[in-house]
């Protein structure tokens, strides 16, 4: 879907850059990039964007103007239905019950793709005069608070990644758990750790939570904050 947006807006001087937050690197994210994109696509193995920009879930979008100034901080970014259309997906007979339940929760997740795309088009057409382009003070006001625990969570997550990459799988778990404890609203940290054990991010002995349990706890409609556009 981002490729389609890029095809539309690039002639007007806009570049779309997508970044996969995936410690698995090229092996995990590369095939998806190769098969679906022609625009600049990067892989953030260390989740640096979490640290620098305060991204806590994906997909998130950040608008940066021609002067390199952020005019909208991280927010849910859906220019359309990305990947699988969960509303229309029909699972084959015999699908594990847990996957059925995950799909049911996914269908409840609240997004507004058309509204986001219209806002993006308005900004491209009108630049700083767009009502969707925020002032520096507004960007700061809307940005996710960064208490000391966020920095400690980033350091814990980085240590967990280092241990995991070097084969110390069991030792990495305690640091992933510490990152989850310090920054419980960071879904990229949680999903990454769960995915190392189960691609469907299901229950495990290593972690006290899993995707389905935690989404039900907060309510799927709260998985992404309401669009402020």
C-alpha positions, 0 to 999 in steps of 0.5 A, spaced: 500 500 500 505 504 501 508 503 494 501 506 491 502 512 495 509 513 493 507 512 486 501 518 487 505 523 491 512 522 489 511 526 482 509 532 487 516 532 491 515 527 497 519 521 498 516 515 502 521 511 506 519 505 510 522 502 516 521 495 518 523 494 526 525 487 526 531 484 530 531 478 525 534 483 519 534 481 512 532 474 513 526 476 516 524 482 513 527 482 506 523 478 502 517 482 504 521 488 502 523 485 495 516 483 493 512 489 495 516 495 494 520 500 490 521 506 494 527 506 499 526 501 505 530 500 511 531 495 516 532 497 523 534 491 527 536 495 533 529 498 534 533 505 534 526 509 532 523 506 538 529 510 542 529 516 538 522 518 536 518 514 541 515 509 536 511 504 540 507 500 535 507 499 528 505 501 523 507 508 525 508 514 521 512 521 522 512 527 517 518 530 516 518 537 511 523 539 506 528 542 512 528 536 516 523 538 521 518 533 524 511 536 523 507 530 525 510 526 531 509 518 531 502 516 530 498 510 527 499 510 519 494 507 515 494 509 508 489 503 506 488 496 508 496 494 509 497 486 507 491 482 509 484 484 509 482 481 515 475 484 514 474 479 508 479 473 510 476 467 511 480 461 514 480 454 512 477 449 516 481 446 521 485 453 523 487 452 530 482 456 535 487 461 537 488 463 530 481 464 529 480 468 536 486 472 534 483 474 527 476 476 531 480 481 535 484 484 529 477 485 526 476 490 532 482 494 531 480 501 530 483 505 524 481 510 519 485 509 513 482 514 508 482 519 513 490 519 514 491 518 506 486 525 505 491 528 511 497 526 507 495 529 501 493 535 504 500 536 507 503 534 500 499 539 496 499 545 501 506 544 505 506 548 511 499 551 510 496 545 511 492 544 517 495 538 518 502 540 519 503 542 526 508 547 529 514 545 533 510 546 540 504 542 537 509 536 535 512 536 542 505 537 546 503 530 542 509 527 542 510 521 547 513 522 554 520 520 555 521 518 562 527 515 564 524 508 564 523 509 557 531 510 556 532 504 561 527 500 557 531 501 551 538 499 554 534 493 556 532 491 550 538 492 546 542 488 551 537 482 550 538 483 542 545 482 543 545 476 547 539 473 543 544 475 536 550 471 540 546 465 541 545 466 549 537 465 548 535 464 555 539 470 558 536 474 553 529 473 556 530 476 562 532 483 559 526 483 554 522 482 560 525 488 563 524 492 557 517 490 557 516 492 565 519 498 564 515 500 558 509 496 558 506 500 552 511 499 547 508 493 543 514 493 538 518 490 544 513 485 546 512 483 539 519 482 537 520 478 544 514 474 543 516 472 535 522 469 537 518 464 540 512 463 536 511 467 530 503 468 532 506 471 539 502 466 543 503 464 550 510 461 553 513 459 559 518 465 558 513 471 558 507 472 562 503 475 557 502 474 549 499 478 544 492 476 544 491 476 552 494 483 552 490 486 546 483 483 550 486 486 556 486 493 553 480 492 548 482 491 541 479 498 539 484 501 544 490 498 540 492 504 536 490 511 539 484 514 536 487 518 530 488 526 531 487 529 524 
